[in-house]
C-alpha cells in the first residue's frame, strides 16, 4: 500500500511551496491534480513493478469531491493524510496584490477579496476533515519547510506515531487557527510588568523562576500533564495523526513560552514526539 499525502487549501496559502518541500524529501509529487484522476494516479503508483511508496498529490479546485476520494482511498488500505493550507484573508489579499496574479475565483466581476471568501466557503469541507491544518499567514518558506519536515520527513512510510505540536501564542494577536486544544495561562503572574523581565522571554531562567514561583503553575502543569496522559491514547485510537496544543498568554512571550517548553520536556520523557514553536517569537524574527 502507498503512503499518500493530499495537499489542499486556499489559493495563495502555499500549496506549491509545500509540494516542493515534499519533493525534496523524496516524495513523488503530482501538482494541480484534477480530483477525478486521484484514484487512477494512486492505482498506477501502487501497481506491481513500479510501486511508489510515498505519493504527494496537490489537489485542484474540486475540494468537495476530494473528501470522498480521500475516504475511498483510506478504505482500500492506503495510508492517506490530508493537509490543508490556509491563511488569513488580509494576508492572502496582500500576497495577490504583491504578485499581480489573478485569483482563480476572480470571475464574474468578483474582486480579490470576494474571490478569496468564495473560495474559503468552497474548500471548507476539506478543512473540516483534514488531518493537519497549517495557517501560513505568518510563515516564511523556511518556517513552512520546518513544519513539513517535522511531519513528513521520516524515511519510513507509515511510521504511524501521532505527532504533537506545542505552540505558544498571545491572545492579543488572536487564536492559532490550527490548534486542536487551547489552554489559557493568563492566570499566572505576568513578567511583562517587571521592568527587568519585560524584554526577556519564557526561555530565560529568571522568567521561568518568576512564573514557576506561583503555586498555581506547578498545579496546572501536573493536572494538564495528567489530562494529556489520559487523552493522547484516545486521540491516537481515533486515528488522529497530528495534534496541536496551543498555550496562550497575553503577549505570547513569557508565560506561554515557558509552559510550552516545560510541557514539551515532560512529553518527551514519556516518549512522545513534540515539536515546539513560539508564534510571537517567530513573528518577531520575521518583522526583524
SULNORHU-V156538 format. One line per field, one symbol per residue. phi: phi as a letter, one per 40 degrees, with the letter a starting at -180 (. if undefined). psi: psi as a letter, one per 20 degrees, with the letter a starting at -180 (. if undefined). A space follows every 50 residues. Layout:
BEGIN
phi = ???
psi = ???
END
This chain:
BEGIN
phi = .ccbbbbbhccgchcccccccccccgccbbcfccdcbdccccdccbcdgb cbcbbbbcccccccccdccccccccchccbbbbbbaacddcccccccccg ccccccbfgccccccccccdcccddcccbccabbccdbbccccccccccc cbcccbdgcgccbbbbbcabdcbgccccccbbbbbccccccdcbdcbdcc bcccdccdccccccdcccccccccccccdccdccdcccgccbbbbbbbbc bgbbccccccccccccccccgccbcbbbdccccccccc
psi = qqoppporaqpiikggghhhghghijqopoqlpphiighgghghhjqqhk pohopppoqbimhghhghgghgghhjiqoppoppprqqghhgggghhhij qppijmrkjprgghgghghghhihhhhhjqhpppojgkprhhggggghgh hjipjopkhipppqpppqrphijrqphjphpppokiiqpoihjogiigia riipghgghggihphhghgggghhggghhhhghhgghijphqppopoqag ikheghgggggghggghhhjjpooppqoghhhhhhgh.
END
